[in-house]
Amino acid sequence: MWAVAAMAAMLSTALPSAEVFAQTARPGDAAATVQVHRQIDRLLSQFLGASGAVGYQSIDVARAGAGFDFAIFDLRLHRADGGAHTFGTVRGRLTPAGSRYDDVTLTLPESWPYRDEAGRGGTVQLGRQRIAIRWDRVLRASTSFDLEFGDITFTGDATTDLLMRADEISARSAMEDEDGLWSGPLRFRMRGVELTGNGARMHLENVRLAVDLQRADLLRLAAARGANQATGEPGSTAAAEKPLMAGMQLAIEMRDVGFQTPERDQVRLADVSYRLALSGADQPQFDARIDVAHNGLLATGQYAFWKLLEMRLQVLIEQIRSAELSRGVLASGLDLALPGGDAADRDDEALPRLVAALAQAASTIRLEGEQTPAPGLDASYDGAFQADPNAVYGWVGRLRVRVTDPTANGQEPDAEAMRYLTMIRPMGEPVDDGTALLYRFELRADGRLDLNGRPLLPAPAPPVPQPQEQTQ
């Protein structure tokens, strides 16, 4: 996603300059100007060190009423993968808002050249933009911002094909401070995105991501970030032993997503949503809930086996032991909602690690869901698993799956549904007068997996003791 990376890079260059200008810049003060340049170099390296190197020709600062107008000339980003963006002149305004905050607005050029990792050149064009940021000097992050970029296109020099276009890419946040604890949402949206390359094509009609924090201790998170730089170990400070927040909700929704291969094979998904909610995270034990829903997954060609008309899954993870949950993972979850900070502290695997840590620290996991893999063929499932330190796999539990059999009512399912039924029918137990098949799975403490009371997978063999070497 070149456009997103380019916009994020531009925003990062502005955030540290906000703090610097508010504290040191004065027109005609050569020493302050030199100090501004030095601090911008250091902070740009801190913010963008993981992405590449930033360069510019000069920076001009001029007082304008209660604030400052500034311009960064010949701004360039050299990405670590060999790509580059030459933005040219970026202009902005900074207005101090009290002793803690700076309000910053930015204006990017309407177009600029770029080069991808393979050395191919092209042009980025930006139809409309709005960049308004409130920078918190204490947190060294932005808790309130309104960013919107519209009518974005990427074209290549060697071809007239449109490599990327987007009707809108936006991000908004308005977190509020109550007694030193912060609550509020961050919302990210991509609308009308088309990507092409090497004969393939991808379409994203609407993508939304929201992170909602409840009573997050952002001051302690900022202190933990500083300690991380010194120790290199997230969550290793005494402050990190206390809860960082009362709860968090993460939601991802996508509508009308499609992909076409160079061979014209297609995959389309009408709707999909993922939700993760943590409640009571500031207590010794808390709960997490994961909801997944898919609707209208259809594919052709080599991906034709990917068909799922509807699917819903709910996972409830109960009685999670806070003391056993990595504070570094929770800190990474907060990083999802807070632009700024040291790039080296950020965790790209925050969400997968969070889900894995929740499962490891939980005492009970409950599952409930349903799906329709083919017309007339419905499946539902529910079950629960309990943590057991004496179990081979650490868990014991049961899962119940019920699948309808449309042939029992004289219906004629399509060929794919019939193949599916033919494969699973011998393992099922007929119920409801033969209109459905029941599958009862049980994971035992010895590691054996049973299906309808009969062994499906044997218990793993105990480890064979290794002979010890005799010393002379």
URNORJO-V362055 format. One record per residue. N is the residue number from 1. RES is the residue in three letters. PHI is phi in radians with two decimals (NA if undefined). Layout:
# URNORJO-V362055
{{N & RES & PHI} {N & RES & PHI}}
This chain:
# URNORJO-V362055
{{1 & MET & NA} {2 & TRP & -1.06} {3 & ALA & -1.10} {4 & VAL & -1.09} {5 & ALA & -1.08} {6 & ALA & -1.14} {7 & MET & -1.14} {8 & ALA & -1.07} {9 & ALA & -1.09} {10 & MET & -1.12} {11 & LEU & -1.10} {12 & SER & -1.10} {13 & THR & -1.16} {14 & ALA & -1.44} {15 & LEU & -1.05} {16 & PRO & -1.14} {17 & SER & -1.10} {18 & ALA & -1.02} {19 & GLU & -1.12} {20 & VAL & -1.13} {21 & PHE & -1.11} {22 & ALA & -1.10} {23 & GLN & -1.65} {24 & THR & -2.23} {25 & ALA & -1.33} {26 & ARG & -2.46} {27 & PRO & -1.06} {28 & GLY & 1.44} {29 & ASP & -1.73} {30 & ALA & -1.12} {31 & ALA & -1.11} {32 & ALA & -1.15} {33 & THR & -1.09} {34 & VAL & -1.07} {35 & GLN & -1.12} {36 & VAL & -1.04} {37 & HIS & -1.07} {38 & ARG & -1.13} {39 & GLN & -1.22} {40 & ILE & -1.11} {41 & ASP & -1.00} {42 & ARG & -1.16} {43 & LEU & -1.28} {44 & LEU & -1.09} {45 & SER & -1.11} {46 & GLN & -1.15} {47 & PHE & -1.34} {48 & LEU & -1.99} {49 & GLY & -1.01} {50 & ALA & -1.36} {51 & SER & -1.71} {52 & GLY & 2.74} {53 & ALA & -2.09} {54 & VAL & -1.97} {55 & GLY & -2.37} {56 & TYR & -2.71} {57 & GLN & -1.42} {58 & SER & -2.87} {59 & ILE & -2.29} {60 & ASP & -1.92} {61 & VAL & -2.27} {62 & ALA & -2.48} {63 & ARG & -1.19} {64 & ALA & -2.41} {65 & GLY & 1.15} {66 & ALA & -1.48} {67 & GLY & -2.31} {68 & PHE & -2.37} {69 & ASP & -1.67} {70 & PHE & -2.49} {71 & ALA & -2.45} {72 & ILE & -1.89} {73 & PHE & -1.64} {74 & ASP & 0.93} {75 & LEU & -1.36} {76 & ARG & -2.32} {77 & LEU & -2.10} {78 & HIS & -1.85} {79 & ARG & -1.27} {80 & ALA & -1.15} {81 & ASP & -1.49} {82 & GLY & 1.79} {83 & GLY & -1.36} {84 & ALA & -2.72} {85 & HIS & -2.21} {86 & THR & -1.94} {87 & PHE & -1.38} {88 & GLY & 1.43} {89 & THR & -1.64} {90 & VAL & -2.02} {91 & ARG & -2.01} {92 & GLY & -2.81} {93 & ARG & -2.46} {94 & LEU & -2.17} {95 & THR & -2.24} {96 & PRO & -1.03} {97 & ALA & -2.12} {98 & GLY & 1.44} {99 & SER & -1.47} {100 & ARG & -2.04} {101 & TYR & -2.03} {102 & ASP & -2.25} {103 & ASP & -1.68} {104 & VAL & -2.18} {105 & THR & -2.12} {106 & LEU & -2.31} {107 & THR & -2.29} {108 & LEU & -1.52} {109 & PRO & -1.08} {110 & GLU & -1.27} {111 & SER & -2.71} {112 & TRP & -2.77} {113 & PRO & -1.44} {114 & TYR & -2.41} {115 & ARG & -2.38} {116 & ASP & -1.48} {117 & GLU & -1.15} {118 & ALA & -1.60} {119 & GLY & 1.56} {120 & ARG & -1.39} {121 & GLY & -1.68} {122 & GLY & -3.06} {123 & THR & -2.32} {124 & VAL & -1.78} {125 & GLN & -2.11} {126 & LEU & -2.14} {127 & GLY & -1.34} {128 & ARG & -2.53} {129 & GLN & -2.74} {130 & ARG & -2.58} {131 & ILE & -2.27} {132 & ALA & -2.32} {133 & ILE & -2.31} {134 & ARG & -1.87} {135 & TRP & -1.73} {136 & ASP & -1.68} {137 & ARG & -1.21} {138 & VAL & -1.30} {139 & LEU & -1.34} {140 & ARG & 0.96} {141 & ALA & -2.76} {142 & SER & -1.90} {143 & THR & -1.74} {144 & SER & -2.50} {145 & PHE & -2.77} {146 & ASP & -2.42} {147 & LEU & -2.14} {148 & GLU & -2.52} {149 & PHE & -2.18} {150 & GLY & -2.25} {151 & ASP & 0.90} {152 & ILE & -1.59} {153 & THR & -2.35} {154 & PHE & -2.07} {155 & THR & -2.16} {156 & GLY & -1.80} {157 & ASP & -1.21} {158 & ALA & -1.57} {159 & THR & -2.62} {160 & THR & -1.55} {161 & ASP & -1.17} {162 & LEU & -1.46} {163 & LEU & -1.41} {164 & MET & -2.75} {165 & ARG & -2.52} {166 & ALA & -2.55} {167 & ASP & -1.20} {168 & GLU & -2.77} {169 & ILE & -2.31} {170 & SER & -2.46} {171 & ALA & -2.58} {172 & ARG & -2.44} {173 & SER & -2.61} {174 & ALA & -2.61} {175 & MET & -1.35} {176 & GLU & -2.12} {177 & ASP & -1.73} {178 & GLU & -2.32} {179 & ASP & 1.01} {180 & GLY & 1.40} {181 & LEU & -2.06} {182 & TRP & -1.88} {183 & SER & -2.40} {184 & GLY & 2.54} {185 & PRO & -1.80} {186 & LEU & -2.06} {187 & ARG & -2.22} {188 & PHE & -2.10} {189 & ARG & -2.45} {190 & MET & -2.20} {191 & ARG & -2.35} {192 & GLY & 1.09} {193 & VAL & -1.72} {194 & GLU & -2.20} {195 & LEU & -2.16} {196 & THR & -2.34} {197 & GLY & 2.99} {198 & ASN & 0.97} {199 & GLY & 1.46} {200 & ALA & -1.72} {201 & ARG & -2.53} {202 & MET & -2.28} {203 & HIS & -2.23} {204 & LEU & -2.22} {205 & GLU & -1.31} {206 & ASN & -2.71} {207 & VAL & -2.25} {208 & ARG & -2.23} {209 & LEU & -2.30} {210 & ALA & -2.33} {211 & VAL & -2.12} {212 & ASP & -2.11} {213 & LEU & -1.74} {214 & GLN & -2.09} {215 & ARG & 0.89} {216 & ALA & -1.57} {217 & ASP & -1.54} {218 & LEU & -1.28} {219 & LEU & -1.12} {220 & ARG & -1.28} {221 & LEU & -1.12} {222 & ALA & -1.09} {223 & ALA & -1.15} {224 & ALA & -1.14} {225 & ARG & -1.06} {226 & GLY & -1.11} {227 & ALA & -1.17} {228 & ASN & -1.05} {229 & GLN & -1.10} {230 & ALA & -1.44} {231 & THR & -1.69} {232 & GLY & 1.29} {233 & GLU & -2.22} {234 & PRO & -0.98} {235 & GLY & 1.32} {236 & SER & -1.56} {237 & THR & -1.49} {238 & ALA & -1.12} {239 & ALA & -1.07} {240 & ALA & -1.25} {241 & GLU & -1.29} {242 & LYS & -1.59} {243 & PRO & -1.07} {244 & LEU & -1.57} {245 & MET & -2.87} {246 & ALA & -1.48} {247 & GLY & -3.06} {248 & MET & -2.70} {249 & GLN & -2.20} {250 & LEU & -2.18} {251 & ALA & -2.31} {252 & ILE & -2.23} {253 & GLU & -2.25} {254 & MET & -2.30} {255 & ARG & -2.30} {256 & ASP & 0.95} {257 & VAL & -1.84} {258 & GLY & -2.46} {259 & PHE & -2.46} {260 & GLN & -2.23} {261 & THR & -1.42} {262 & PRO & -1.01} {263 & GLU & -1.50} {264 & ARG & 1.30} {265 & ASP & -1.24} {266 & GLN & -2.24} {267 & VAL & -2.30} {268 & ARG & -2.32} {269 & LEU & -2.32} {270 & ALA & -1.23} {271 & ASP & -2.57} {272 & VAL & -2.64} {273 & SER & -2.53} {274 & TYR & -2.26} {275 & ARG & -2.39} {276 & LEU & -2.25} {277 & ALA & -2.25} {278 & LEU & -1.90} {279 & SER & -2.25} {280 & GLY & 1.26} {281 & ALA & -1.20} {282 & ASP & -1.63} {283 & GLN & -1.90} {284 & PRO & -1.00} {285 & GLN & -2.33} {286 & PHE & -2.52} {287 & ASP & -2.08} {288 & ALA & -2.34} {289 & ARG & -2.29} {290 & ILE & -2.11} {291 & ASP & -2.09} {292 & VAL & -2.25} {293 & ALA & -2.47} {294 & HIS & -2.15} {295 & ASN & -2.56} {296 & GLY & 1.32} {297 & LEU & -1.57} {298 & LEU & -2.30} {299 & ALA & -2.58} {300 & THR & -2.28} {301 & GLY & 1.15} {302 & GLN & -1.17} {303 & TYR & -1.82} {304 & ALA & -1.07} {305 & PHE & -1.29} {306 & TRP & -1.45} {307 & LYS & -2.41} {308 & LEU & -2.69} {309 & LEU & -1.13} {310 & GLU & -2.58} {311 & MET & -2.71} {312 & ARG & -2.40} {313 & LEU & -2.41} {314 & GLN & -2.20} {315 & VAL & -2.12} {316 & LEU & -1.96} {317 & ILE & -1.84} {318 & GLU & -1.82} {319 & GLN & 0.93} {320 & ILE & -1.33} {321 & ARG & -1.45} {322 & SER & -1.02} {323 & ALA & -1.12} {324 & GLU & -1.73} {325 & LEU & -1.65} {326 & SER & -1.06} {327 & ARG & -1.17} {328 & GLY & -1.08} {329 & VAL & -1.16} {330 & LEU & -1.11} {331 & ALA & -1.08} {332 & SER & -1.16} {333 & GLY & -1.10} {334 & LEU & -1.14} {335 & ASP & -1.05} {336 & LEU & -1.07} {337 & ALA & -1.80} {338 & LEU & -2.17} {339 & PRO & -1.14} {340 & GLY & 1.98} {341 & GLY & 1.52} {342 & ASP & -1.39} {343 & ALA & -1.03} {344 & ALA & -1.18} {345 & ASP & -1.45} {346 & ARG & -1.38} {347 & ASP & -2.08} {348 & ASP & -1.19} {349 & GLU & -1.81} {350 & ALA & -1.04} {351 & LEU & -1.17} {352 & PRO & -1.04} {353 & ARG & -1.17} {354 & LEU & -1.11} {355 & VAL & -1.08} {356 & ALA & -1.12} {357 & ALA & -1.17} {358 & LEU & -1.05} {359 & ALA & -1.11} {360 & GLN & -1.19} {361 & ALA & -1.62} {362 & ALA & -1.52} {363 & SER & -1.83} {364 & THR & -2.50} {365 & ILE & -2.17} {366 & ARG & -1.97} {367 & LEU & -2.17} {368 & GLU & -2.66} {369 & GLY & -3.04} {370 & GLU & -2.73} {371 & GLN & -2.71} {372 & THR & -2.19} {373 & PRO & -1.29} {374 & ALA & -2.75} {375 & PRO & -0.94} {376 & GLY & 1.42} {377 & LEU & -2.07} {378 & ASP & -2.06} {379 & ALA & -2.31} {380 & SER & -2.33} {381 & TYR & -2.63} {382 & ASP & -2.73} {383 & GLY & -3.13} {384 & ALA & -2.60} {385 & PHE & -2.27} {386 & GLN & -1.99} {387 & ALA & -1.17} {388 & ASP & -2.48} {389 & PRO & -1.10} {390 & ASN & -1.61} {391 & ALA & -1.40} {392 & VAL & -1.02} {393 & TYR & -1.74} {394 & GLY & 1.45} {395 & TRP & -2.47} {396 & VAL & -2.34} {397 & GLY & 2.92} {398 & ARG & -2.32} {399 & LEU & -2.35} {400 & ARG & -1.95} {401 & VAL & -2.15} {402 & ARG & -2.10} {403 & VAL & -2.15} {404 & THR & -1.28} {405 & ASP & -2.05} {406 & PRO & -1.12} {407 & THR & -1.18} {408 & ALA & -1.17} {409 & ASN & -1.80} {410 & GLY & 1.41} {411 & GLN & -1.36} {412 & GLU & -1.94} {413 & PRO & -1.21} {414 & ASP & -1.21} {415 & ALA & -1.08} {416 & GLU & -1.17} {417 & ALA & -1.10} {418 & MET & -1.16} {419 & ARG & -1.11} {420 & TYR & -1.11} {421 & LEU & -1.09} {422 & THR & -1.04} {423 & MET & -1.30} {424 & ILE & -1.70} {425 & ARG & -1.01} {426 & PRO & -1.08} {427 & MET & -1.58} {428 & GLY & -1.65} {429 & GLU & -1.89} {430 & PRO & -1.09} {431 & VAL & -2.42} {432 & ASP & 0.91} {433 & ASP & 1.00} {434 & GLY & 1.41} {435 & THR & -1.50} {436 & ALA & -2.58} {437 & LEU & -2.06} {438 & LEU & -1.97} {439 & TYR & -2.24} {440 & ARG & -1.90} {441 & PHE & -1.68} {442 & GLU & -2.40} {443 & LEU & -1.71} {444 & ARG & -1.59} {445 & ALA & -1.11} {446 & ASP & -1.40} {447 & GLY & 1.65} {448 & ARG & -1.35} {449 & LEU & -1.90} {450 & ASP & -1.79} {451 & LEU & -2.22} {452 & ASN & 0.91} {453 & GLY & 1.44} {454 & ARG & -2.08} {455 & PRO & -1.05} {456 & LEU & -1.78} {457 & LEU & -2.24} {458 & PRO & -1.25} {459 & ALA & -1.17} {460 & PRO & -1.12} {461 & ALA & -1.18} {462 & PRO & -1.10} {463 & PRO & -1.08} {464 & VAL & -1.46} {465 & PRO & -1.06} {466 & GLN & -1.52} {467 & PRO & -1.10} {468 & GLN & -1.47} {469 & GLU & -1.27} {470 & GLN & -1.50} {471 & THR & -1.69} {472 & GLN & -1.45}}
